[in-house]
Amino acid sequence: MSDIDRVSAYLNATTRFEARFTQTGAFGPGAGLVWLDRPGHLRIDYAGPGARVMVIGNGRVHILDRSNGATTTMPVSRTPLGILLAPQISLSGAVTVTALRHEAGGVQVSVQKTDQPGQGSLTLYFYDQPLRLAAVTVTDTYQRSLTLSLSDMNRNPKLTPDLFQPPVAGSGS
């Protein structure tokens, strides 16, 4: 089985998870929890008072800056994150693999939307034996990147629908 086939099979078998993350990159350091519930739902909740929360659901990205109550909303279709949120993940056709690298004990796969490469890319880092997701780097349309390094992943968490509701300023969610 090719590495691309292995990665595709792993991603399609991973329909939900909860994990801790540490963030590095263009948007500064951070840490918190991330939840995925495919298709279509993702929540990234930064730790600390006044931290941000990003929720993706119903085809929209909602970001709340808890420090000032500012919100940003955009279609998920304008970001590369939609690649990971599809009902069925295919690393061909609508998605182009731009790089495949082997590193000590791991595999790195970079992907972008075939028809909209200017919207950014995702680079997925996997531990190899057994194959499991270690980190995700999101590069936006301006070539700014942030990496979420994952730990303590639970691939069968108890998720509630309100976890993926758009955050509201002052609600604490």
Residue, then its C-alpha position, 0 to 999 in steps of 0.5 A: m500500500s502506498d503512503i498516500d493510500r495509507v494516509s487516506a485510509y487513516l484520515n477516512a477512518t478518523t471521523r472524530f477526535e479530541a486532542r491537546f495542541t501546542q501552536t507555533g508559527a506566524f500567529g504566535p504561540g498558543a495551546g489548548l484543545v481541538w475537536l474534530d467531528r467529520p463531516g464538517h465540524l472542528r473546534i479549536d479552543y485556546a487556553g487562558p483568559g481572553a483566548r480565542v476560539m474557532v468553530i467550524g460548522n455549517g460551512r462557516v468558520h467563526i472566530l471569537d477573540r475573547s479578549n475584546g469580543a471581536t468576531t470573524t466569520m468566513p466560508v470554510s470553502r475559502t480555507p484549506l481546512g475544508i480538505l480535512l472536514a469532507p465526508q470522504i477525504s480523497l488525496s486526488g482529484a479535488v485535492t492535489v498532493t504537493a509534497l510527500r516526505h519521509e522523516a525519521g519515524g514519520v511521513q509528511v504530506s502537503v495538500q492543497k485544493t486542486d482548483q484553488p491552490g492560492q487559498g493555502s495548503l495543509t501539511l499533515y505530519f504522521y508518526d509512522q508505526p503505527l500511522r497516527l496524526a502528529a501535527v497539522t500546519v495550515t498555510d493561508t493565502y498570504q503564506r502565513s503558517l501555523t502548526l498545531s502539534l497534537s498530543d493525548m489524542n482520543r479518537n472516540p471522544k464524547l462530543t455534544p452538538d453545542l460544542f460546534q455552535p458558533p461562539v458568542a462574545g460574552s458567553g464564555s463558549 
